Amino acid sequence: MLPAAWRARRQRAEPRTDDVLERPELPTQSGHMHAVGGPAGLEPARRTNIRRDIEGLRAVAVIVVVLYHAKLGVHGGYVGVDVFFVISGFLITRQLLGEVGRSGTLSLSRFYARRIKRLLPASATVVVATLIGSLLWISPLRLGNIVRDAIATSLYTINYRLAVQGTDYLASTAPPSPLQHYWSLAVEEQYYLVWPVLLLVLTTLWARSRRRGADHTSANGTPPHGTPPKALLGGVLGTILALSLLLSVWLTHHSAPWAYFSLPSRAWELAAGALVAVYAERLAGLPVVAAAIASWIGIVLIAESALTFNDLTPFPGIAAALPVGGAALVIGAGCAGPRLGAEWLLRAAPFQLGGRLSYSWYLWHWPAIILVPAAVGHPLHTKSAIAVIAASFVLAWLTFHLVENPIRRKEILSRVPRKGLMLGAALSGGTVALALVVILVVPAAAGSGPQQSVPSSSAPGFASQIASFVGAAVKTRVVPSNLTPALEVVGGDRPAIGSCHVSLASTKSGTCVFGDTSSSTTVVLFGDSHAAQWFPALQKIAVANSWKLVVLTKSDCPSVDVAMYNRALKRTYTECSTWRARAIQRIHDLHPRMVVMSSSITTTNVAASGGATFEAAWLTGTTAMVRDVESTGATVAWIGDTPRPKGNAPDCVATKLKDVRPCMNDLASALPDPLRRTQTMTAAAAAGAQVIDPMSWVCPGTVCPVVVGNLLVYRDDSHLSTAYVDWLEPLLAARLPLP
């Protein structure tokens, strides 16, 4: 607890604020402070310039977000961002309406100068610290993307960068960026580029209509100084809310990343807060008992969504109405100031402290969660996660007192908008310049060890020696200088099938014919990306045997007849079922001699049914699919799933060039679901497939190497590199039931 005298000095020194990330001092449209509470919730409280319920609500929002990101049991904590949006829409709109009420217009330059001095200093501080931490601890292979994230963050466009990445299956499975949480700030700032301008236009048009003699008085709800009437503002905001909500619901089903990150699909949440602001004075007249009940209902709605939602919940869409409605209820009911309402809880000292630090804590917590495991070399566990978020809170406290408050108190930055705008340009430009410098000093990710080689896979006896050679690779320490593929190009190491490996959104494959395209012998490669990884070897086999090779593969869509739920799309993966049905029909039309099938047994998907029902459906679907393919007269070869490395293998190798042994995975961890893997191969064999188990080619012992001779085994966190698959080609050819 801070000394009372110090607290009083601090409150007197702090200027009025106007935003979700600031202390919410709320002038009415006439410029006077309104009462926010009363004894026992029955009378108006002491007159104050701080909405303590909103201060505490910000603490609730940031706490659930932090606990969610730290994986501490709040599985739907991402709804805290939605609460922030509502608060922000409310506070900014009240500030804007207050200025219009006092002056009859808006100064956009002064508004943006205030935004800059409030947001950019702390934001730039954390971005700079994150860039330095990334340079020290993050794999140099990821630094290029992090630098691009930093630039997008400085320009408040990172939300669209993330939306584009989220629609790319391979990009969406990459490790998270330590700056990706800035997407919500980007959404808010983009909203503030639109809403003040729209309000200024409405104010100007309304003032002109009054000058033309329209008789609008305060009796019909028109505030003084030419502020547009509530009906007009409410109608505009209501339209924005309705259209944006409809778009959000539609996009959540059709393109979840764009629904989650884009302003058009999130604008309704800020508009909801703005609507509460427009009708704040009317809400202040609510009966205090009804207001108290409404505010507690709002808290319950927020808590329920945070505790019952999870990563499988289609979001935002209609589900976001729960936290958004809850936040609107708390804020709207708080206008009446019921002492026995939610403010009774939210005004408690811990919530008030959390509210004051919410902005800085939000900025710091995510980079800490990402960078600390990279620095210490192992994932966070419960105790270490708690320690990390506590440390981020300390950093937030320091940032609040050393960066936020000192610059926020410089009134000249908003009184002379040009200076505030110059500050913003300097901070953004400086951050971008630093990001570009980081690129120049990125250490080379190249091995320095003696050049190595692998035995020729075409040599006699190679098949019998593969297990011992790969097994001996666990003794490898220094990365060879001739590592293939080279670490700096491994990001582009993909099977050369291009768009024939269709994306999440696609439902139809192209012609996709390889090998001897004029051959009368057709072979089909069918499955997900773990089937597609075998293309380099199968392509060579097809050429050697004069086969026509048709590729039918799709991201995250196993060659198993089972309905899937996609975590990236946050809904039932209907595109998979549609594509799979079309692929099967094409196989029937082709009458191939052989179909090579494979699927990841630990995809990011789960069946819609889940649990034991899913396991049974998976095995039944495996049998059904093999038999369906066999009904075409084709021979089926089923390749068992390959073991996983310990995280992203190239990233790890790039940081362990002198000793790659920490990057090697134990067999028990490399097979996260060994029972399903075994049962899948058993079911395929029972249905008549020729089963090929590649385990001895990748992980013949109890430890799985990541470098074999001069070959990098994995290209990411689960797929074999094309060079390694190419090396295994004779082994695959020897096991295939050749037509």
FIKEZA-554372 format. One record per residue (C-alpha): residue in three letters; x negated, y, z negated. Coordinates in steps of 0.5 Angstrom, whole numbers, plus 2048, in hexadecimal, padded with zeros to 3 digits. Last residue first. Layout:
N
AlaXYZ ...
***
This chain:
739
Pro7FB797877 Leu7F5797872 Pro7F779586B Leu7F379B868 Arg7EE798863 Ala7E8799868 Ala7EA79F86B Leu7EA7A2864 Leu7E37A0862 Pro7E07A2869 Glu7E37A9867 Leu7E17AA860 Trp7DC7AF863 Asp7E17B3866 Val7E57B3860 Tyr7DF7B685C Ala7DE7BC861 Thr7E57BE861 Ser7E57BF85A Leu7E97BB855 His7F07BE853 Ser7F17BF84B Asp7EF7C5848 Asp7EB7C884E Arg7E77C6854 Tyr7E57BF850 Val7DF7BA851 Leu7D97BF853 Leu7D47BB857 Asn7CD7BC857 Gly7CC7B5853 Val7D37B5850 Val7D57BB84C Val7DB7BB848 Pro7DA7B5844 Cys7E07B1841 Val7DE7AE83A Thr7E07A7838 Gly7DE7A383E Pro7E07A3845 Cys7E37AA846 Val7E37AC84D Trp7E27A6852 Ser7E47A184C Met7EA7A484B Pro7EC7A4853 Asp7F279F852 Ile7F579D859 Val7FC799858 Gln7FE79685F Ala80679785E Gly80B79285E Ala810794859 Ala80C791853 Ala806794855 Ala80979B855 Ala80C79984E Thr80579784B Met80279D84E Thr8077A284A Gln80779D844 Thr7FF79F844 Arg8007A6845 Arg8067A7840 Leu8027A383B Pro7FB7A783C Asp7FF7AE83B Pro7FA7B3839 Leu7F47AF83D Ala7EE7B383D Ser7EF7B4835 Ala7EE7AD834 Leu7E97AC839 Asp7E57B2835 Asn7E47B883A Met7DD7BB83C Cys7DC7C283C Pro7D87C2835 Arg7D37BE839 Val7D27C383E Asp7CB7C583B Lys7C77CB83F Leu7CC7CD843 Lys7D27CD83E Thr7D67D483F Ala7D67D2847 Val7D87CB845 Cys7DE7CD841 Asp7E17D1846 Pro7E07CC84B Ala7E37C6847 Asn7E97CA845 Gly7EB7C783E Lys7E87C183C Pro7E87BC842 Arg7EF7B8844 Pro7EF7B1846 Thr7F27AF84D Asp7F97AD84F Gly7F97A6852 Ile7F97A5859 Trp7FF7A185C Ala7FF79E863 Val80579C866 Thr80679886C Ala80B79B871 Gly811797874 Thr81679D873 Ser81979986D Glu81279A869 Val8137A1868 Asp8197A0865 Arg81679B861 Val81179F85E Met8157A585D Ala81A7A0859 Thr81579D855 Thr8127A4853 Gly8187A7851 Thr81A7A184D Leu8137A3849 Trp8157AA849 Ala81C7A9847 Ala81A7A5841 Glu8147AA83F Phe8197B083F Thr81F7AC83B Ala8197AB836 Gly8197B3835 Gly81B7B883B Ser8227B883E Ala81F7BE843 Ala8197BA845 Val8137BD843 Asn80E7C1847 Thr8077C4846 Thr8057BD849 Thr8027B8844 Ile8037B1848 Ser8007B584E Ser8037B1855 Ser8007AD85A Met8037A9860 Val7FF7A7867 Val8047A586C Met80279F871 Arg80579D878 Pro8097A3879 His8117A387B Leu8107AA87D Asp8187AB87C His8187A8875 Ile8127AC873 Arg8167B2875 Gln81C7B0871 Ile8177AF86B Ala8147B686C Arg81B7B986C Ala81D7B6866 Arg8177B8863 Trp8187BF865 Thr81F7C0862 Ser81D7BD85C Cys8177C185B Glu81A7C785D Thr81F7C6857 Tyr81A7C6852 Thr81F7C784C Arg81D7CE849 Lys8187D2846 Leu8147D384D Ala80D7D2849 Arg8107CD845 Asn8137C984A Tyr8197C4848 Met8197BD84C Ala81E7B984F Val81B7B2850 Asp8197AD856 Val8127AD856 Ser80D7B085B Pro80B7B6856 Cys80D7BD858 Asp8087C2854 Ser8067C585B Lys8087C1861 Thr8057BC865 Leu8087B986C Val8017B8870 Val8027B4876 Leu7FC7B0879 Lys7FB7AD880 Trp7F67A787F Ser7F07A6884 Asn7ED7A287E Ala7E77A687D Val7EB7AD87E Ala7F07AA879 Ile7EB7A8874 Lys7E87AF874 Gln7EE7B2873 Leu7F07AE86D Ala7E97B086A Pro7EB7B786B Phe7F27B6869 Trp7F17B3862 Gln7F37B985F Ala7F97BA862 Ala7FC7B485E His7FA7B8857 Ser7FD7BE85B Asp8047BA85B Gly8067B485F Phe8067B1866 Leu8007B086B Val8037AC871 Val8007A7876 Thr8027A787D Thr7FF7A2882 Ser8017A4889 Ser7FB7A9889 Ser7FC7AF88D Thr7FA7B4887 Asp7F47B0885 Gly7F37B387F Phe7F87B887C Val7FF7BA87D Cys8027BF879 Thr8097C087C Gly80B7C5877 Ser80E7C3870 Lys8157C586E Thr8177C8867 Ser8127CD865 Ala8137D185F Leu80E7CD85B Ser8097CD861 Val8087C9866 His8017C5868 Cys8027C586F Ser8007CC86E Gly7F97CB86E Ile7F77C486F Ala7EF7C586E Pro7EF7C2867 Arg7ED7C8862 Asp7E77CB860 Gly7E87D2860 Gly7E77D3859 Val7E17CF859 Val7DD7D485D Glu7D97D7858 Leu7D87D1854 Ala7D57CD85A Pro7D97C785D Thr7D47C485D Leu7CE7C5857 Asn7C87C685B Ser7C47CA855 Pro7C67C4850 Val7CA7C584A Val7C57C4844 Arg7C87BE83F Thr7CA7B8843 Lys7CB7B283E Val7D27B1840 Ala7D07B0847 Ala7CE7A8845 Gly7D57A6845 Val7D57A984C Phe7D07A584E Ser7D279F84B Ala7D979F84D Ile7D77A0854 Gln7D279A855 Ser7D7795857 Ala7DA79985C Phe7D379B85F Gly7D1794860 Pro7CF796867 Ala7CE79D868 Ser7D47A186B Ser7D57A5865 Ser7CE7A8865 Pro7CB7A985F Val7CC7AF85B Ser7C77B585C Gln7C37BA857 Gln7BF7C0857 Pro7BC7C2851 Gly7BF7C684C Ser7C17CE84D Gly7C87CE84E Ala7CC7D3851 Ala7D17D884E Ala7CD7DF84F Pro7CE7E4849 Val7D47E984A Val7D07F084A Leu7D37F3850 Ile7DA7F084F Val7DA7F4848 Val7D87FA84B Leu7DF7FA84F Ala7E27F9849 Leu7DF7FF846 Ala7E180384C Val7E880184B Thr7E8803844 Gly7E5809845 Gly7EA80B84A Ser7F0809846 Leu7ED80D840 Ala7EB813844 Ala7F1813848 Gly7F5813841 Leu7F181883E Met7F281D844 Leu7FA81C843 Gly7F981E83C Lys7F582483E Arg7FA826843 Pro80082583F Val7FE82B83A Arg80282A834 Ser802823835 Leu7FA822835 Ile7FA829830 Glu7FE82582B Lys7F8821829 Arg7FB81D824 Arg7FC817828 Ile7F481782A Pro7F3816822 Asn7F8811821 Glu7F780C826 Val7F080C826 Leu7ED80B81F His7F380A81B Phe7F780681F Thr7F1802822 Leu7EE80081B Trp7F57FD819 Ala7F67FA820 Leu7EF7F781F Val7F17F4818 Phe7F77F181B Ser7F37EE820 Ala7EF7EB81B Ala7F57E8818 Ile7F77E581E Val7F17E281F Ala7F17DF818 Ile7F87DC819 Ala7F57D981F Ser7EF7D681B Lys7F47D3816 Thr7F97D081B His7F47CE820 Leu7F07D2826 Pro7ED7CE82B His7E57CD82B Gly7DF7D082E Val7DE7D6829 Ala7DE7DC82E Ala7E37D9833 Pro7E87D782D Val7E77DE82A Leu7E87E1831 Ile7F07DF833 Ile7F37E082C Ala7EF7E782B Pro7F17E9832 Trp7F87E8830 His7F87EB829 Trp7F57F282A Leu7FA7F582F Tyr8007F382B Trp7FD7F5824 Ser7FB7FC827 Tyr8027FD829 Ser8057FA823 Leu8017FE81E Arg80680281B Gly80C7FD81C Gly8077F8818 Leu8067FD812 Gln80E7FE812 Phe80F7F7812 Pro80B7F680C Ala80D7FC808 Ala8157FA808 Arg8197FE80D Leu81B7F8811 Leu81E7F480C Trp8237FA809 Glu8237FD810 Ala8277F6813 Gly82D7F9810 Leu82F7FA808 Arg82C802809 Pro83180380F Gly82E808813 Ala83380A818 Cys82E80A81E Gly82B80381B Ala83180081E Gly82E802825 Ile827800823 Val8297F9820 Leu82E7F7825 Ala82A7F982B Ala8247F5828 Gly8297EF828 Gly82C7F082F Val8257F0832 Pro8237EA82E Leu8297E6830 Ala82A7E9837 Ala8237E6839 Ala8277DF83A Ile82B7E2840 Gly8257E3844 Pro81E7E3840 Phe81D7DE840 Pro81F7D7841 Thr81D7D383B Leu8187CE83C Asp8127D2838 Asn8167D2832 Phe81D7D682F Thr81F7D4828 Leu81B7D8823 Ala81A7DE827 Ser8217DE82A Glu8247DD823 Ala8207E2820 Ile8227E7825 Leu8297E5824 Val8297E581D Ile8267EC81D Gly82B7EF821 Ile8317EC81D Trp82E7EF817 Ser82E7F681A Ala8357F481C Ile8377F3815 Ala8347F9812 Ala8387FD818 Ala83E7FA816 Val83D7FC80F Val83B803811 Pro841805815 Leu83E80781C Gly83D80F81C Ala83680E81E Leu83880A824 Arg83B810827 Glu834814826 Ala83080E829 Tyr83480E82F Val82F810834 Ala82A80C830 Val82D806830 Leu82E806837 Ala826807838 Gly825801834 Ala8297FD838 Ala82680083E Leu81F7FE83C Glu8227F783C Trp8257F8843 Ala81E7FA846 Arg81C7F3845 Ser81E7F084B Pro81C7F684F Leu8157F784B Ser8127F084D Phe80F7EC849 Tyr8147E6846 Ala8197E684C Trp8137E6851 Pro8107E084E Ala8167DD84D Ser8187DD855 His81E7DA857 His8227D8850 Thr81F7DE84C Leu8207E2852 Trp8277E2853 Val8287E384B Ser8237E984B Leu8267EC852 Leu82D7EC84E Leu82A7EF848 Ser8277F484C Leu82D7F6850 Ala8317F6849 Leu82C7FA845 Ile82B7FF84B Thr83280084C Gly833801844 Leu82E806844 Val83180A84A Gly83880A847 Gly83580B840 Leu832812842 Leu838814846 Ala83D812840 Lys83881583B Pro83881C83F Pro83281F842 Thr82E82483D Gly83082B840 His82D82E83A Pro83382C835 Pro835825835 Thr83B823839 Gly84081E836 Asn846820838 Ala847826833 Ser840828834 Thr84282C83A His84382A841 Asp84682F846 Ala84382F84D Gly84183684F Arg83B835854 Arg83683684E Arg83982F84B Ser83882B851 Arg83182E852 Ala82F82C84B Trp83282584C Leu82E824852 Thr82882684E Thr829822848 Leu82A81C84D Val82481D850 Leu82081E84A Leu823817847 Leu82181484E Val81A81784D Pro81A815845 Trp81C80E847 Val81880C84D Leu81080D84B Tyr81280B844 Tyr815804846 Gln80E80384A Glu80B805843 Glu80F80083F Val80E7FA844 Ala8077FB844 Leu8077FB83C Ser80A7F483D Trp8057F2842 Tyr7FF7F483D His8007ED83A Gln7FC7EA840 Leu7F57ED83D Pro7F27E783A Ser7F47E3841 Pro7F77DC840 Pro7F37D6843 Ala7F57D484A Thr7FB7D084B Ser7FF7D684E Ala7FA7D7853 Leu7FA7D0856 Tyr8027D0856 Asp8027D7859 Thr8097DB857 Gly8067DD850 Gln8007E0854 Val8057E5857 Ala8097E6851 Leu8027E784D Arg8007ED852 Tyr8067F0852 Asn8067F184A Ile7FF7F384B Thr8017F984E Tyr8007FF849 Leu7FA80284C Ser7F5800847 Thr7F87F9846 Ala7F77F884D Ile7F07FA84D Ala7EF7F5846 Asp7F37F084A Arg7EE7F0850 Val7E87F084B Ile7EB7EA848 Asn7EC7E784E Gly7E47E8850 Leu7E27E6849 Arg7E57DF84A Leu7DF7DB84D Pro7DB7DF848 Ser7DE7DA843 Ile7E07DF83D Trp7DC7E0837 Leu7D77E6838 Leu7DA7E983E Ser7E17E883B Gly7E07EB835 Ile7DD7F1838 Leu7E47F283D Thr7E87F1837 Ala7E57F6833 Val7E67FB839 Val7ED7F983A Val7EE7FA832 Thr7EC801832 Ala7EF802839 Ser7F6801835 Ala7F480482F Pro7F380B833 Leu7F880A838 Leu7FF809834 Arg800810830 Lys7FC815834 Ile7FE81283B Arg806812839 Arg805819836 Ala80281B83D Tyr807817840 Phe80D81B83D Arg80982283D Ser808821845 Leu81081F846 Ser812825842 Leu81A824842 Thr81F829842 Gly82582C83E Ser82082F839 Arg82282C832 Gly827827835 Val82382483A Glu81D824835 Gly822820830 Leu82481B836 Leu81D81A838 Gln81B818831 Arg821814830 Thr820810836 Ile81980E834 Leu81B80C82E Phe821807830 Gly81D804836 Ser817803832 Ile81B7FF82D Val81F7FB832 Phe8187F9836 Phe8157F882F Val81A7F382D Asp8197EF834 Val8127EF832 Gly8147EB82C Val8177E6830 Tyr8117E3831 Gly8117E082A Gly8167DA82D His8117D582A Val8107D8824 Gly80C7D2820 Leu8057D5820 Lys8037D5827 Ala7FE7DB827 His8027DE82C Tyr8097DC829 Leu8067DF822 Val8047E5826 Val80A7E682A Val80F7E5823 Ile80B7EA81F Val80B7EF825 Ala8127F0825 Val8147EF81E Ala80F7F581D Arg8127F9822 Leu8197F881E Gly8157FB818 Glu81480181B Ile81B80181E Asp81E800817 Arg81A805815 Arg81D80B819 Ile818810817 Asn81A818817 Thr81E818810 Arg82481A80D Arg826817807 Ala82B811808 Pro83281280A Glu83780F806 Leu83A808805 Gly833803807 Ala832802800 Pro82F809800 Gly82F80C807 Gly82B80B80D Val82880F814 Ala82A816813 His82981A81A Met82381E81B His82582481F Gly823826827 Ser82A827829 Gln82982082D Thr82781D826 Pro82081C824 Leu81D815823 Glu81781481F Pro81580D821 Arg80E80C820 Glu80B80A826 Leu80A80482A Val81280482C Asp81180B82E Asp81381282C Thr80E815827 Arg80E81B823 Pro80781D820 Glu80481A81B Ala80181E816 Arg80681F811 Gln807817811 Arg800816810 Arg7FF81C80A Ala805818807 Arg802811807 Trp7FC814804 Ala8008177FE Ala8038117FD Pro7FD80D7FD Leu7FD807802 Met800800800 
***
